[in-house]
């Protein structure tokens, strides 16, 4: 392998690790916060939302730190991104997936 290829691989790994590190791991306090908007929300729901956020959102662009946008902004951003994703690949993000992603990005605010 050439030095250029090694450098590119190292750069990609470095960028990926930086992106992943800025995501907050949900806690029970986040689930309690989510229940204000999403009655019955559980820690498992928010954790699933985090995984879906990583899976779906990262496939098109870098992951954003959830606190970079207000709760109100996320309520506009997520549906728009889901629509774009589903236009590229129909039904790739279900309504339930959208709800879980929205639950994650709006409840993990630390």
C-alpha positions in Angstrom: 0.0 0.0 0.0 1.4 3.4 -0.9 1.9 6.1 1.7 -0.9 8.2 0.0 -3.4 5.4 0.6 -2.3 4.9 4.2 -2.7 8.6 4.8 -6.2 8.7 3.3 -7.3 5.7 5.3 -5.9 7.3 8.5 -7.6 10.6 7.7 -11.0 8.9 7.1 -10.7 6.9 10.4 -9.7 10.1 12.2 -12.7 12.0 10.9 -15.1 9.2 11.6 -13.9 8.9 15.2 -14.3 12.7 15.7 -17.8 12.6 14.4 -18.8 9.7 16.6 -17.4 11.2 19.7 -19.7 14.2 19.6 -22.8 12.2 20.0 -24.3 12.1 23.5 -25.2 8.7 24.9 -28.8 8.9 26.2 -29.5 8.6 29.9 -32.7 8.0 32.0 -32.8 11.8 32.5 -33.1 12.2 28.7 -35.9 9.7 28.6 -37.7 11.7 31.3 -37.2 14.8 29.2 -38.5 13.1 26.1 -41.7 12.0 27.9 -42.8 15.6 28.0 -43.1 15.6 24.2 -43.3 11.9 23.5 -45.5 10.3 26.2 -44.3 6.8 27.0 -40.8 7.4 25.7 -38.2 5.0 27.1 -34.4 5.0 27.4 -34.5 2.2 24.9 -36.4 4.4 22.4 -33.9 7.2 22.7 -31.0 4.8 22.4 -32.6 3.3 19.2 -33.1 6.9 17.9 -29.4 7.5 18.4 -28.5 4.4 16.4 -30.9 5.4 13.7 -29.5 8.9 13.6 -26.0 7.5 13.2 -27.2 5.0 10.5 -29.4 7.1 8.4 -28.0 10.6 8.8 -24.4 9.7 8.5 -25.0 8.0 5.2 -25.7 11.4 3.5 -23.7 13.9 5.5 -21.7 14.2 8.7 -23.4 13.9 12.0 -24.4 17.1 13.6 -24.0 17.8 17.4 -27.6 17.8 18.6 -27.1 21.0 20.5 -26.1 22.9 17.4 -29.8 23.3 16.6 -32.8 24.2 18.8 -35.6 21.7 19.5 -37.8 23.7 17.2 -35.3 23.5 14.4 -35.0 19.8 14.8 -38.7 19.5 14.4 -38.3 21.0 10.9 -34.9 19.4 10.0 -35.7 15.8 10.7 -38.9 15.6 8.6 -37.1 17.3 5.7 -34.2 15.0 5.9 -36.4 11.9 6.1 -38.3 13.1 3.0 -35.0 13.6 1.1 -33.7 10.2 2.2 -37.0 8.5 1.2 -36.9 10.2 -2.2 -33.4 8.7 -2.8 -34.4 5.3 -1.4 -38.1 4.9 -0.9 -39.2 3.8 2.6 -35.6 3.8 3.9 -36.7 5.7 7.0 -40.1 4.7 8.4 -42.4 7.0 10.3 -41.4 5.2 13.5 -37.7 5.6 12.7 -38.3 9.3 12.2 -40.1 9.6 15.5 -37.2 7.8 17.3 -34.6 10.0 15.6 -36.6 13.1 16.5 -36.9 11.8 20.1 -33.1 11.4 20.3 -32.1 14.8 18.9 -34.6 16.8 20.9 -34.1 15.1 24.3 -30.4 14.8 24.5 -29.5 18.4 25.1 -26.4 18.4 27.4 
